[in-house]
Amino acid sequence: MAVAKRQRGAGPAGPKRKRARRAGGGKEQATEEGPPSVPSAGQEEHLVPPPVSQGKWKNKERVLIFSSRGINFRTRHLMKDLRTLMPHSKADTKMDRKDKLFVINEVCEMKNCNKCIYFEAKKKQDLYMWFSNAPQGPSAKFLVQNIHTLAELKMTGNCLRGSRPLLSFDSAFDREPHYAVLKELFIQIFSTPHYHPKSQPFVDHVFTFSIMDHRIWFRNYQIVEEDMALVEIGPRFVLNLIKIFQGSFGGPTLYENPHYQSPNMHRRAIRLATAARFKEKQQVKEVQKLKRKEEKELIPEDPTENVFETPAEEKPVNIELVRPELKVNLKKKNKLHQRERKLKRKLGHTGVQKKKEN
């Protein structure tokens, strides 16, 4: 007798039904051998659990995370970390820097995404991050500073991949309207949709957004089950708000940060401060040189200082009108040259030999 199949979420299979054929027609009639058995309390533990989603995945938020060309390795690792932490994210190829930002709305439509995080690199050293609600808006542009990735931090914390995070916001987000807009944008982007197929039904880490020094500080912490303490996992970065636009990647400006200073102006201020310090050092050196050259205070003359000084006798000045004769060295007057002396010695030597032979 074959074993009857069980449906997911149902109890154990009941007795098999027999189908009896009628004599007149060819139709079958279902008959039961006995009443269906009711599962006991012990049998309910072995039921196959229903799927996690149960078909209730209604909030189908999808976030497109990609970048422009020219990013460095640190930005690439940060982008990969965000994709790992957000199971509802999608990836795409790098966009050319010559393209307009409005093209991103079409890319989101092709990828079936309604949110976007776009990393824009400039001068191979400045990183800008866009958070946008495509295609209606709003969108916000940030300057990213103090980036530390998961591999770089080597934090002791750890969390389950694909788990749903808790979002913790500073109380300053509810005080000003532009921070309230950003809070709603962050909630829709970073929160994992309920019953997402790639998500896990656990909550074991927290995304914190705190405001300090007119900047938004992002941190990721693990919730330790034993004592409910927080251990930082990473990544971490700081967002410096530039502008909030009404549309997606453009449109009228809703808010502009008055405390924002561009990286070019910051580098220019550093160069001017360095030049000012150098000029100050040069001026100090010149002042010291002038002080050294200044005449010192003169001591008043002592009248008794020159009492014992006697003037020297003045010698008569003789002017010679005739050119003096050249002095002759008597020692060298009759002295022969070296060549003549050698020749004379040879001649004298040969003469003596001839006399001896004779």
C-alpha positions in Angstrom: 0.0 0.0 0.0 1.5 3.3 -1.1 2.1 6.1 1.5 -0.2 9.1 0.9 1.5 12.4 0.4 1.2 15.1 3.0 0.5 18.7 2.2 2.7 21.4 3.7 1.2 22.7 6.9 -1.4 19.9 7.2 -1.6 17.0 9.6 -0.6 13.4 9.0 -2.3 11.7 6.0 -5.6 10.0 6.7 -6.7 6.6 5.5 -6.7 6.0 1.8 -10.0 6.4 0.0 -11.3 3.7 -2.3 -13.2 4.6 -5.5 -16.0 2.2 -6.4 -17.4 2.1 -9.9 -21.1 2.0 -10.5 -22.6 -0.8 -12.5 -24.5 1.4 -14.9 -22.1 4.2 -15.6 -18.3 4.4 -15.7 -18.1 7.1 -13.0 -16.3 6.4 -9.7 -17.7 6.9 -6.2 -15.4 7.8 -3.3 -15.8 5.7 -0.2 -14.0 6.0 3.1 -12.8 3.0 5.1 -13.2 4.9 8.4 -13.5 8.3 10.0 -10.4 10.6 9.6 -8.0 10.5 12.5 -7.5 13.6 14.6 -3.8 14.4 15.3 -2.9 14.3 18.9 -0.7 16.8 20.8 2.4 14.7 20.3 2.0 14.4 16.6 1.7 18.2 16.1 5.4 18.6 16.8 6.3 16.7 13.6 4.3 18.9 11.3 6.2 20.5 8.3 6.3 24.2 9.0 4.9 26.6 6.4 7.2 28.8 4.3 8.5 32.0 5.9 6.9 34.3 3.4 3.4 32.8 3.3 2.8 34.9 0.3 2.8 38.1 2.4 5.8 39.8 0.9 4.0 43.0 0.1 6.6 45.7 0.7 8.8 44.9 -2.3 11.5 47.5 -1.8 14.6 47.0 -3.9 17.7 49.1 -3.6 20.1 49.5 -6.5 23.7 50.0 -5.2 26.4 50.8 -7.8 29.0 53.5 -8.6 30.7 55.5 -11.2 34.1 54.8 -12.8 37.2 56.0 -11.0 36.5 54.8 -7.5 39.3 53.5 -5.3 39.6 50.2 -3.5 38.2 51.6 -0.2 35.0 52.7 -1.9 34.6 49.4 -3.7 34.9 47.5 -0.4 32.3 49.8 1.3 29.9 49.3 -1.6 30.4 45.5 -1.3 29.8 45.6 2.5 26.5 47.5 2.0 25.3 44.9 -0.5 26.1 42.2 2.0 24.2 43.9 4.8 21.2 44.6 2.7 19.6 41.4 1.2 17.1 43.5 -0.8 19.8 45.2 -2.8 20.8 44.8 -6.4 24.1 45.5 -8.3 24.9 46.9 -11.6 27.9 47.8 -13.7 29.8 51.0 -13.2 28.4 54.0 -14.9 30.4 56.3 -17.1 31.3 59.7 -15.6 30.3 61.4 -18.8 26.6 60.3 -18.5 24.0 62.5 -16.9 22.7 61.5 -13.5 19.1 61.4 -14.9 20.1 58.1 -16.6 20.1 56.4 -13.2 16.3 56.6 -13.1 16.1 54.5 -16.3 18.6 52.0 -14.9 16.5 51.7 -11.7 13.4 51.1 -13.9 15.2 48.4 -15.9 16.4 46.7 -12.7 12.9 47.0 -11.1 14.3 49.1 -8.2 12.6 51.9 -6.5 15.5 53.1 -4.3 19.1 53.8 -5.2 22.5 54.4 -3.5 24.9 55.8 -6.0 28.7 56.4 -5.3 30.1 59.2 -7.3 33.9 59.6 -7.4 35.7 62.9 -8.4 39.4 63.6 -8.8 40.1 60.0 -7.6 40.1 61.3 -4.0 36.6 62.7 -3.3 33.6 60.5 -2.8 30.0 61.6 -3.0 27.0 59.4 -2.1 23.5 59.8 -3.5 20.4 58.5 -1.7 17.4 58.6 -4.0 13.7 57.5 -4.3 13.4 56.7 -7.9 11.8 58.1 -10.0 9.7 60.6 -8.1 12.2 61.8 -5.5 13.4 63.2 -3.1 17.1 62.7 -3.3 20.0 63.8 -1.1 23.7 64.3 -1.9 26.4 63.6 0.7 30.1 63.9 1.0 31.5 60.7 2.5 34.4 61.0 5.0 36.3 58.7 7.4 35.5 55.4 5.6 36.3 52.2 7.4 35.2 48.8 5.9 34.5 45.4 7.4 37.8 44.0 6.5 39.8 47.0 7.7 38.2 47.3 11.1 38.5 43.7 12.2 35.8 44.1 14.7 35.0 41.3 17.2 31.2 41.4 16.4 29.4 39.2 14.0 25.8 38.9 12.7 23.8 36.5 10.6 23.9 37.3 6.9 20.5 38.5 5.7 19.1 39.2 9.1 16.8 42.2 9.6 18.4 45.2 11.3 17.0 47.6 13.9 17.3 51.3 12.9 18.3 53.7 15.7 18.0 57.4 15.0 19.2 60.4 17.0 16.6 62.6 18.6 17.8 65.5 16.5 16.2 63.9 13.4 12.8 64.9 14.8 13.7 68.5 15.5 14.4 69.9 12.1 12.4 69.2 8.9 15.3 68.4 6.6 16.5 65.7 9.0 13.0 64.3 9.1 13.1 63.9 5.3 16.4 62.1 5.6 15.1 59.9 8.4 12.2 58.7 6.2 14.6 58.1 3.3 17.0 56.1 5.4 14.1 54.0 6.8 12.9 53.1 3.4 16.4 52.3 2.1 18.1 50.4 4.9 15.2 48.5 6.5 14.8 45.0 5.1 11.2 44.3 3.9 9.2 41.9 6.0 9.1 38.3 4.7 11.7 39.1 2.0 12.8 35.8 0.4 16.6 36.4 1.0 16.2 37.7 4.5 16.4 35.7 7.7 13.7 36.0 10.5 16.1 37.2 13.1 17.1 40.6 14.5 20.6 40.6 15.7 22.2 43.9 14.7 21.5 47.7 14.8 22.1 50.5 12.3 22.6 53.8 14.2 22.4 57.2 12.7 23.6 60.0 15.0 24.1 63.7 14.3 27.2 65.4 15.5 29.1 68.5 14.2 26.4 68.9 11.5 27.2 65.5 10.1 25.5 62.1 10.2 27.6 59.3 11.7 26.7 55.7 10.6 27.6 52.7 12.8 26.7 49.0 12.8 26.5 47.1 16.1 25.7 43.5 17.0 23.3 42.7 19.7 24.9 40.2 22.1 22.2 37.8 23.4 23.8 37.0 26.7 23.8 40.5 28.3 22.2 42.5 25.4 25.4 44.5 24.9 26.4 46.2 21.6 29.6 45.2 19.8 30.6 47.1 16.7 30.8 45.2 13.5 31.3 47.8 10.8 31.4 49.4 8.3 31.5 52.9 9.5 31.5 56.3 7.7 30.4 59.9 8.1 27.9 61.7 5.8 28.3 65.4 5.3 25.0 66.7 3.8 25.3 69.0 0.8 21.8 69.4 -0.7 18.4 67.8 -0.7 16.6 67.8 -4.1 12.9 67.5 -4.8 13.3 65.1 -7.7 15.4 62.1 -8.2 19.0 63.1 -8.9 18.0 66.7 -9.6 15.1 69.2 -9.5 14.5 72.1 -7.2 16.7 72.4 -4.1 14.7 71.8 -0.9 17.6 72.4 1.5 21.3 73.4 1.2 23.7 72.9 4.1 25.3 76.3 5.1 28.0 74.5 7.1 29.2 72.5 4.1 32.7 73.2 2.8 33.8 71.6 -0.4 37.0 69.5 -0.4 38.7 71.9 -2.9 38.1 74.8 -0.5 39.3 72.7 2.4 42.6 71.8 0.6 43.0 75.5 -0.4 42.6 76.6 3.2 45.3 74.1 4.3 47.7 75.3 1.6 47.1 79.0 2.6 47.6 78.1 6.3 50.9 76.4 5.4 52.0 79.3 3.4 51.1 81.8 6.2 53.2 79.8 8.7 56.2 79.8 6.2 55.9 83.6 5.7 55.7 84.2 9.4 59.0 82.2 9.9 60.7 84.3 7.2 59.5 87.5 8.8 60.9 86.4 12.2 64.3 85.7 10.6 64.4 89.1 8.9 63.6 90.9 12.2 66.4 89.0 14.0 68.9 90.0 11.2 67.9 93.6 11.6 68.3 93.5 15.3 71.8 92.1 14.9 72.8 94.8 12.4 71.6 97.6 14.6 74.4 99.6 16.4 74.8 98.9 20.0 74.6 101.6 22.6 77.9 103.6 22.6 79.8 104.0 25.9 80.7 107.6 26.7 84.3 108.5 25.9 86.8 108.7 28.8 89.0 111.8 28.7 91.8 110.1 30.6 91.9 107.1 28.2 94.5 108.7 25.8 96.8 110.3 28.4 99.7 107.9 27.9 99.5 107.7 24.2 102.4 109.5 22.5 102.3 110.4 18.8 104.9 108.7 16.6 107.6 110.7 14.9 106.9 111.7 11.4 109.5 110.4 8.9 110.5 112.6 5.9 109.0 111.5 2.6 111.7 110.9 0.0 110.6 110.9 -3.6 113.0 109.1 -6.0 113.0 110.5 -9.5 115.5 108.0 -10.9 114.7 104.4 -11.5 116.8 102.2 -9.2 119.3 99.8 -10.7 118.6 96.1 -10.8 120.4 94.1 -8.1 122.7 91.5 -9.5 123.2 88.2 -7.7 126.9 87.7 -7.5 126.6 84.1 -6.5 124.8 83.2 -9.7 126.7 85.5 -12.0 129.6 83.1 -12.9 127.5 80.0 -12.3 127.1 77.8 -15.4 123.9 76.2 -16.4 123.2 72.6 -15.6 123.6 71.4 -19.2 127.0 73.2 -19.5 128.2 71.7 -16.2 127.3 68.2 -17.4 129.1 68.8 -20.7 132.2 70.1 -18.9 132.3 67.1 -16.7 132.2 64.7 -19.7 135.0 66.6 -21.4 137.1 66.6 -18.3 136.6 62.9 -17.8 137.6 62.0 -21.3 140.7 64.3 -21.2 142.0 62.5 -18.0 141.6 59.1 -19.7 143.6 60.2 -22.7 146.5 61.5 -20.5 146.6 58.1 -18.7 146.8 56.2 -22.0 149.7 58.4 -23.2 
